[in-house]
Amino acid sequence: MTERNPIPLILTGVASIVGTIGVLWYYGYVHFAKPEDALLLSDFTMLKTIPGEDYKISLKPANQVAQCIDGVLVLFDLQQKGLTGVLVDNKKQAVRCMGQETPALEQ
């Protein structure tokens, strides 16, 4: 009985895994996040408006724009194209948009 050399089997397995991850990354199913891709929730602050009181905000607009998609507030970054995110609170609950109903499941 002859012994099999395990090195080709190991190299084939490693190459298969690396190839699979590469193909998934190429087609956009896997994203390797970089620190500059993330916007921290602490970067945003809510200013409470009280009737009759003035508040000051900067005239320069933020680098993000928000859009209501399916009843959820989605932020789009203007500097880094393709960077989008859903605005959530500290409990990971999505911030909803007023005037739009949350989509219901069709039966």
Secondary structure, DSSP 8 states (H G I E B T S, - for coil): -----HHHHHHHHHHHHHHHHHHHHHTTS-----GGG---GGG-------TT------SS--SEEEEEETTEEEEEESSSTT-EEE-B-TT--B-B-TTS-------
